Each structure stands twice: as structure tokens, then as C-alpha cells.
């Protein structure tokens, strides 16, 4: 077993994920090795079907690998029961899903506070932290609105606020700017970059180079394998200006 330093937040060790069996089996991931440390922002890129979303789901314990191991702060996810896994996700992992996964009968602030309250945080404290997260993504005035009173872009920012609220040490984002205009998307990338700079490990799945430019490292997937890794080459502020904001 490899030695995991105290700053290593996420490790995937020889992780494979196969769907189906026999002649119809599809290998989504093939023996992927990946580590992300505290304070590191990693972008994952690759063509459609390369395994990006599968990688994100395994990294956060939403799915289990066919083989290999996933570790969050040295804890092997494969050794956790369902309740223990849910508790770890609530406390340590923040997700931004493409389809938001917000509760329509709750307000924006209630959606953001929900994981904190489920984990035992007092309601008032959870609400304060939720409002702070909504301020970070630029929509504090929407705290009392329900989902059917918001645009898709506003709902996406609520989802991002829910992912960053509290003391999440691992932030996983699947195309978090897909429903946003470029100016708002730039603000979201600043929030994610800020979380990494504050010590969280951040993994971003994206198909846009200007978003990957915010990362410390870019991982390229093809056919379920990591085929290359590189440091981000451009200043994101320059790319943002070039793309016309």
C-alpha cells in the first residue's frame, strides 16, 4: 500500500469501472491512478465518453469501482458501510452536478443549509453559513426564493453554494458553468480557485480550456485512461479577456 502524506486529500489507486458483463461490458475507467492534495485545483478534460463523469462519481463515493481503491484523507471508501459513506460525503465532499439536484420545495438558503443540518449543525448556524456561501457566488438576494422562481443559471449558483458551504475539504464539479453566461462563469471559477487557495482539493470536469486554465494541473482522459497530465499553461484572466467575457 502506498504511503499517503497528511496533505493528500484524494487518491484513486488502479481504479477501474466496468458496466455490464461479458460481451456487452463497457469499461468506463481502466486502472486510473490519480492523487489530489490539499490546496490543489485539478481540471479533467477529454472527449465525450472518455470517463470524466465516472471518475468524478468514484472520487466522491457516489459509485464504487469494479477494482482498485478510492481514498479520501486516507480513509478507504471501499471499507465504509452506506451510512458511514453518507456521513463522510456530507462532512468532507461538496458536489456540483450538471442537473443541479436541488430540492424544489426548499428555498435557496434551505437547499444550501440542508447538508449541514443533516450532519447535526444547528439550524441558525447552518443558515448563516448558507447565506455566506450564497454571497460568495453572488446571489445573496435570492436566499428566500424557491427553485421555480429562478433561472437555470441562478439554480446552478445555488448548487455551487451548496457544494462549498461549511468545511468541505474536497470539491467535485461536473461542468459547473454549463448553464451560466461567461461573466457569471468567470465568477464561479474564481470561487472554486479561492477554495483551492484556502486549502481544499478541487476537481473540475470541463471541456473548455479557459476554465481548465484556472487549475494547477490538467488531466486528460481518453477511453477510460489518463493519457497525459500537464500544468495549466495560461493565465485565466487573459483567456477570459480573449473570449470576450
N, C-alpha and C positions, 0 to 999 in steps of 0.2 A: 504493500500500500504506500502511496506517495505521501510525503510529509507536507502538511498544509500549514503555511505560515499564518500568524494571527490576523494579518490584514487580508487574507484571501476570503472573499465572500461567497463566490460561486465556483464550483468545479464540476465539469462533466468529464468523466473518465471512460473512454472507449464506449461511448453511448451509441446504441443502435435502436431504431424503432421500425418495426415491420408491421404492416396492416394486412390481415388476411393470412391464408395458409396455402401451401402447395403452389400449383401453377398460377394461381391468382394473387399470390403475395406481392405486396408493393413495399419496397424498402424506402421509407421516408428519410431516415438518417442511417449512416454507416460509420460506426466506430469513430465518433466525433470526440476529440479532446479539446477542451476549452476551459480556461480559468479567467475570472474577472476579480480584480482586487478592489478593496475599498478606495473610493475616490477616482475610479476608472470608468470612463464612458466608452462603451464598445458599440459600434454600429455593425449590423449584419445585413449584407446585401447578397443578391442572387436572383436568377430568373424565377418566374412562376414555377412552382413545383419543385424547387430546389431543397425544400425542407426548413425554410425560415420559421414558419409558424409552429411547426412541430418542435423545433429547437426551443422556441420560447415557452411552449406549453410544458415541456420536460424540465426546463430550467426552473420553473415556478411550482412544480409538483402538481400541475393540472392533469398530467398524463404520466404514465410510468414507462420506462424504457423496456424494450424487449431484452436487452442485455446491456451491461455496463452500469455505472453508478453516477448518481447526482448528489452533490453535497452542497448544503448551504451553511456557511460558517462551521465547517467540519461535521455537521450533522448529516448522516446518510439518509436521504429521503426514503430509500427502499426499506429501511428498518422501522418506519413510522406507521402506526395504525391510522385509520381515516380521521379520527378525532385529533390525534397529535399533529397530523399533517395540516388539517384545517387551522389549528391553533398557530402553527408556525407561519402559515401563509398570512394570517391576519396580522401577526406581530411584525414580521420581517419583510414581507414581499408586497410591493404595490404593482398592480397591473393596469395597463391601458389597452383595452380591447378595441378592435375595429368596429364592433357593433355596440359599443358603449356599456351594455349590461347594467343599465341604471334601473331603479325601481320606480315605475311611473306614478305610484301613489304617494311617493315621498317628495319633499321639496329638494332643491339643490343642496342646501346645507344638511338636511337629514340624510341624503344619499352619501355625502362625504363623511358624515359622522358615524354612519352605520357600522363600519368595521371596527371602529374604536369602541363603540358601545357594546358590540358583540363580544369584545375581548375584555369587558369589565370596566372601561373608563367611565367615570361619572358623566352624566348627560351634559351638565354645564361645561365641563372641561372639554368634552368631545365637540360641543357646539363652537366653543372658542377656537379650537384647533381647526375645525371645518371652515370657519369664516376666514381664518388666516390663510388657509390653502386656497380658498376662492379668491382672496385678494392677490395671491401670487400669480394666479392665471388670469387676472384682470377682470373678474366678474363678481365682485362682492355685492353689487346691487341686485343680483339675481338669486340671492340666498333663499328667498321665500317663494320662489316660483316653482311650479311643477313642470315636468318634462314636456307636456303638451303646450306649454306656454313659451317654449324656447325653440330656436333654430337648431339645425343639426350641429353647426359649429359651436354653439353655446353648450349643447349637451356634451360634445366632445371635451370641452374645457372642464365641465363638471367631472367627467370621468377622469381627467388628468389630475384634478384636485384631489379626488378620492385616492388616487394612486400615490400621491406624495404626502398625504396627511400623516401626522404622527412621526414616529421614528423608524420609518421603513429603511432598511439597510440595502435592499435590492429592489430596483425599479425596472420593470419589464414593459416595454412599449411596442405595440404592434401597429405600425403606420399611424402614429398619434395625430398627425397633421392632415390626414386624408380628407376631412370634412371642413378644413379651415382655409381661409384666404391666406396669401403669402405673408402678409404683415402679421396676422394673428399667429400663423405657424412659426414665424421667427420668434415671437414672444414665448411660445411653448418650448421651443428649443433652448431658449435662454433659461427657462425654469429647469429643464432637465440637466442642462450643463451646470447650473447652480447647485443642483442636488449632488451631482458628482463632486463638484468642488468642495461641498460641505462634508464629503466623506462617504456618500452612498455609492454602491456599484450600480451602474446603469447599462442596460442592454436595449438597444433600439433596433427594430426591424424596419428597414426603409428601402425604397427603390430610387430615392432622389439623392444625388451626390451632394447637393447643397446642404442637406440635413446630415448626411454622414460626415460632412466636414466639421461638425461640432464635436465629433468623437475623438478620443485619443488613439483609437485603433479601429480599423475596418476589417471585418472578417468576411470573406467571400465564400459562399456555398454554391455547389453545383452537384446535382444528382445525389444529394444527401451527404456530401463530403465537404470538409473545409479544404478548398483548393489553394487559398492564398490568404495572407494577412499583411496589412500594411498600416503604417501611421497615417493619419489624416494629413493631406498634402496642402490644403488651402485654408486660408483664414475665412471662417464662415461669414464674417461681416462683409468681406469683399465679394463672396459669392452671392450674398443676399442683395447687394447693390447691383451686381451684374444682371441678376434675374429680374430686375425691375420692381422689386418689392411687391 
